[in-house]
Amino acid sequence: MSYIVKDDTRLDEIRHWLKTVFPSTQYTLEPASNDASFRRYFRVTVAAKTWILMDAPPIQEDTRPFIDIGTFLYEHGIHVPKIYARKTEAGFLLLSDFGHSPYLDELNEHSADSLYKAAIDSLIKIQLCPTQSINLPIYDSALLKQEMNLFPDWFLDKHLNIAIPEFLETTFNHLISNALMQPQVVVHRDYHSRNLMHTIENSPGIIDFQDAVIGAISYDLVSLLRDCYISWPEDKINQWIQYYLSTAQQQGLLTDISIAQFTQWFDWMGLQRHIKVLGIFCRLNYRDGKANYMNDIPLTLEYVRKISAKYPEFSELSYFLQQQPQIVAI
């Protein structure tokens, strides 16, 4: 959706609300960013200070998960935006501003090592948060399968008009079992280069956490390292996996898990995520009119090809991807 359209009544509501937040001060309001949901963001400037205003239309979006999870993470020392003001019934939040530098814009061969290690350190802090202290959805078999069904429904059927193969149920069951056997922790669920901001202090700033769940410990790491928007050589990814595991074990996580075991968990969890994301990108295009996500399908599909070819349990999927002309052409 566009930021500002003719007869934008919500923008009028935002301006009216900001006059109550800054009653004696002039402010400026400019677009900050959009995302894959119905939310949009503005940057509010008063003198030399800035905030981010989230506009989440209540008919489509519920700000309560963002408020509850953000408050929980903030109280446990995680660098998430502080909520300065809110009008919950209207879907307006005024948040601290993490600036203009998402990881995606900052990552290169020189910066990657330090940026990823900082992101991994922050991720481990999230995973150490007490799961019993917050009521989050459980990343259970039903949710995992529901997500993966987006692949046959939207990628194979809607996008490519390919008949849905029977072996997918077995493939999905392998991936569900893999997720459920892992330690279950707080999972951000979109911990990647567009949702990590490179900040001057305490980098990264972490955003877009409102869909957090209790789920598999490898999930966020694979979101970070096998990112759908930027890719790295396998040797670098293996180095960062090793850094994660050794650091996590120093903090008391995964103390009896070998690098071989964790790498398999990581690979299979990534396969689940990327199968799902292929469906999500197509749904964003066909249902929501967000065509730009289609540009990210080739990299996401390449991850699925690579991991399905690596493990015999996914040989049918690997063969299927190699034999379908519509898929091979991507």
C-alpha positions in Angstrom: 0.0 0.0 0.0 1.2 3.5 -0.5 2.0 5.7 2.4 -0.1 8.8 1.7 -3.1 8.6 -0.6 -5.9 11.0 -1.3 -8.4 11.2 1.5 -6.0 9.4 3.9 -8.3 9.6 6.9 -5.8 7.7 9.1 -3.2 10.3 8.4 -5.6 12.9 9.6 -6.1 10.8 12.8 -2.4 10.5 13.3 -1.8 14.2 13.0 -4.7 14.9 15.5 -3.2 12.3 18.0 0.3 13.8 17.7 -1.0 17.2 18.7 -2.0 15.6 22.0 1.4 13.9 22.4 3.4 17.1 21.5 0.8 19.7 22.5 3.1 22.7 22.5 5.7 21.6 19.9 5.8 21.7 16.1 6.6 18.3 14.5 7.3 17.0 11.1 6.0 13.7 9.8 7.6 11.7 6.9 7.3 8.1 5.7 9.8 5.7 7.3 9.1 2.2 5.9 6.5 -0.3 4.9 6.4 -4.0 5.6 4.6 -7.2 4.5 1.6 -6.5 6.6 -0.9 -3.7 6.7 1.3 -1.7 9.0 3.1 1.4 7.9 5.7 3.6 9.7 6.4 7.3 9.9 9.3 9.2 11.3 8.3 12.0 13.6 10.8 14.8 14.2 10.6 17.4 17.0 13.6 19.8 17.1 16.5 17.4 16.6 14.9 14.3 18.1 13.1 11.6 16.2 10.6 8.8 16.9 9.0 6.1 14.8 5.2 6.1 14.6 3.6 2.7 13.8 0.2 2.9 12.1 -1.5 -0.5 12.5 -5.2 -0.3 11.3 -7.2 -2.2 14.0 -9.4 -3.9 11.4 -6.3 -5.7 10.0 -3.7 -5.5 12.8 -3.6 -6.0 16.5 -1.0 -3.9 18.3 -1.3 -5.9 21.6 1.2 -8.6 20.7 3.7 -6.0 19.7 3.2 -4.1 23.0 3.3 -7.3 25.2 6.3 -8.9 23.5 8.2 -5.6 23.1 7.7 -4.8 26.8 8.8 -8.3 27.8 12.0 -8.2 25.6 12.8 -4.6 26.7 12.5 -5.6 30.4 14.9 -8.5 29.8 17.6 -6.2 28.3 16.9 -6.9 24.6 17.5 -3.9 22.3 13.9 -3.4 21.0 12.1 -0.1 20.6 10.8 1.6 23.7 7.2 2.6 23.6 6.8 6.3 24.4 3.1 6.8 23.7 0.2 4.7 22.4 -3.4 5.0 21.3 -4.1 1.3 21.3 -7.7 1.5 20.1 -6.6 3.4 17.0 -3.5 1.3 16.3 -1.0 4.1 16.9 2.3 3.6 18.7 5.2 6.1 19.2 8.5 4.2 19.4 12.2 4.9 19.7 13.9 5.4 16.4 16.7 3.0 15.5 17.8 5.1 12.5 18.2 4.5 8.8 20.6 1.5 8.6 19.1 -2.0 8.4 21.6 -4.7 8.4 20.8 -5.4 4.8 22.3 -2.0 3.8 25.3 -2.4 6.0 26.4 -6.0 5.3 29.4 -6.6 3.1 32.4 -8.9 3.2 34.3 -6.6 5.6 31.4 -5.9 8.0 29.6 -9.2 8.0 31.6 -11.0 10.7 31.2 -8.3 13.3 27.6 -7.6 12.5 26.6 -11.3 12.5 28.4 -12.0 15.8 26.6 -9.0 17.4 23.3 -10.4 16.0 24.1 -13.8 17.3 25.0 -12.4 20.8 21.6 -10.6 20.9 19.8 -13.8 19.7 21.2 -15.8 22.5 20.0 -13.1 25.0 16.5 -13.6 23.5 16.8 -17.4 23.9 17.8 -17.0 27.5 14.5 -15.2 28.3 12.3 -17.2 30.6 9.5 -18.7 28.4 7.2 -19.2 31.4 7.2 -15.4 32.0 5.2 -14.6 28.8 2.2 -16.1 27.1 3.3 -16.8 23.5 1.8 -19.1 20.9 3.5 -22.5 20.7 5.2 -23.3 17.4 3.5 -26.7 17.4 3.0 -29.3 14.7 -0.3 -27.7 13.6 1.3 -24.3 13.0 4.4 -25.7 11.4 2.2 -27.7 8.9 -0.1 -24.8 8.3 2.9 -22.7 7.3 4.4 -25.3 5.0 1.0 -25.8 3.3 1.5 -22.3 1.8 4.1 -23.9 -0.5 1.7 -26.3 -2.3 -1.2 -23.8 -2.1 0.5 -20.6 -3.3 3.8 -21.6 -4.9 3.0 -24.9 -6.7 -0.7 -24.4 -7.4 -1.4 -20.7 -7.7 1.9 -19.5 -9.0 3.1 -22.5 -11.2 -0.1 -24.5 -11.7 1.8 -27.7 -10.7 -0.1 -30.7 -9.3 0.7 -31.2 -5.6 2.9 -34.3 -5.1 1.9 -36.9 -2.5 5.4 -37.2 -0.9 5.0 -33.7 0.6 3.2 -35.1 3.6 6.2 -37.3 4.5 8.6 -34.4 3.9 6.5 -32.1 6.1 6.4 -34.8 8.9 10.2 -35.1 8.9 10.5 -31.3 9.2 7.9 -31.1 12.0 9.6 -33.8 14.0 12.9 -32.0 13.6 11.5 -28.8 15.0 9.7 -30.4 17.9 12.8 -32.4 19.1 14.8 -29.3 19.7 14.9 -27.2 22.9 12.0 -24.7 22.8 12.8 -21.0 23.3 11.5 -17.6 22.5 11.6 -17.3 18.7 11.5 -13.9 17.0 10.3 -15.6 13.8 11.7 -13.0 11.4 15.2 -12.5 12.7 16.9 -11.3 9.5 18.7 -8.4 7.8 15.6 -6.3 7.3 14.5 -6.5 10.9 17.9 -5.8 12.5 19.0 -2.2 12.6 22.7 -1.2 12.8 22.6 1.3 15.7 25.4 3.5 17.1 25.0 2.0 20.6 24.0 -1.6 21.5 23.7 -2.7 17.9 21.6 -4.3 16.6 18.2 -2.8 17.3 15.6 -5.5 16.8 12.2 -4.8 15.2 9.1 -6.6 13.8 8.9 -9.2 16.7 5.1 -9.2 17.1 4.8 -12.7 15.6 7.1 -14.3 18.3 6.4 -17.8 19.5 7.9 -20.5 21.7 9.7 -22.8 19.2 12.8 -24.5 18.0 16.1 -23.0 19.1 17.6 -23.2 15.6 14.8 -21.2 13.9 16.0 -17.6 14.3 19.7 -18.5 13.6 18.7 -20.0 10.2 16.5 -16.9 9.5 19.6 -14.8 10.1 22.3 -16.8 8.3 20.2 -18.2 5.4 18.5 -14.9 4.9 16.1 -14.7 1.9 17.5 -11.2 1.0 21.2 -11.8 1.1 23.4 -14.9 0.9 26.8 -16.0 2.1 29.3 -18.8 1.2 28.8 -22.0 3.1 32.2 -21.8 4.8 31.2 -18.4 6.3 27.8 -19.8 7.5 29.5 -22.8 9.1 31.9 -20.4 10.9 28.9 -18.4 12.3 27.1 -21.6 13.3 30.2 -22.7 15.2 30.4 -19.2 16.9 26.7 -19.5 17.8 27.0 -23.0 19.3 30.1 -22.3 21.3 28.7 -19.0 22.6 25.3 -20.6 23.4 27.0 -23.4 25.3 29.0 -20.9 27.3 25.7 -19.5 28.4 24.2 -22.9 29.3 22.3 -23.6 26.2 22.7 -26.8 24.1 25.5 -28.0 26.3 25.1 -31.7 25.2 24.6 -31.0 21.5 27.4 -31.7 18.9 28.1 -29.4 16.0 27.0 -32.2 13.7 23.6 -32.6 15.4 23.0 -28.8 15.6 23.9 -28.4 11.9 21.3 -31.0 10.9 18.7 -29.2 13.1 19.7 -25.9 11.5 19.5 -27.3 7.9 16.2 -29.0 8.4 14.7 -26.0 10.2 15.8 -23.8 7.3 14.1 -26.2 4.8 10.9 -25.8 6.7 11.2 -22.0 6.8 12.2 -21.6 3.1 9.4 -24.0 1.9 7.0 -21.8 3.9 8.5 -18.5 2.6 8.1 -19.5 -1.1 4.4 -19.7 -0.4 4.4 -16.5 1.6 6.1 -14.5 -1.2 3.6 -15.8 -3.7 0.7 -15.0 -1.4 2.0 -11.5 -0.9 2.1 -11.0 -4.6 -1.3 -12.6 -5.6 -3.4 -11.7 -2.6 -1.8 -8.5 -1.3 -0.4 -6.9 -4.4 3.2 -6.8 -3.1 4.9 -8.0 -6.2 8.5 -7.0 -5.1 8.7 -10.1 -3.0 8.7 -12.2 -6.1 12.3 -11.0 -6.7 13.4 -13.0 -3.6 12.0 -16.3 -4.8 15.2 -17.5 -6.7 17.5 -17.3 -3.6 14.8 -18.9 -1.3 14.3 -21.7 -3.8 18.1 -22.2 -4.1 18.2 -22.9 -0.3 15.5 -25.5 -0.7 17.3 -27.1 -3.6 20.6 -27.2 -1.8 19.4 -28.7 1.5 17.0 -31.2 0.0 19.9 -32.5 -2.1 22.1 -32.8 1.0 19.9 -35.3 3.0 18.5 -38.6 1.7 15.2 -38.0 3.6 14.4 -35.3 1.1 15.5 -37.1 -2.1 11.9 -37.1 -3.4 11.7 -33.3 -3.0 15.1 -32.8 -4.5 14.2 -34.9 -7.6 10.8 -33.1 -7.9 12.6 -29.7 -8.0 14.9 -31.0 -10.7 12.2 -32.5 -12.9 9.6 -29.7 -13.0 10.3 -27.4 -15.9 8.6 -24.4 -14.3 10.7 -24.7 -11.2 14.0 -25.4 -13.1 13.4 -22.2 -15.0 13.4 -20.1 -11.9 
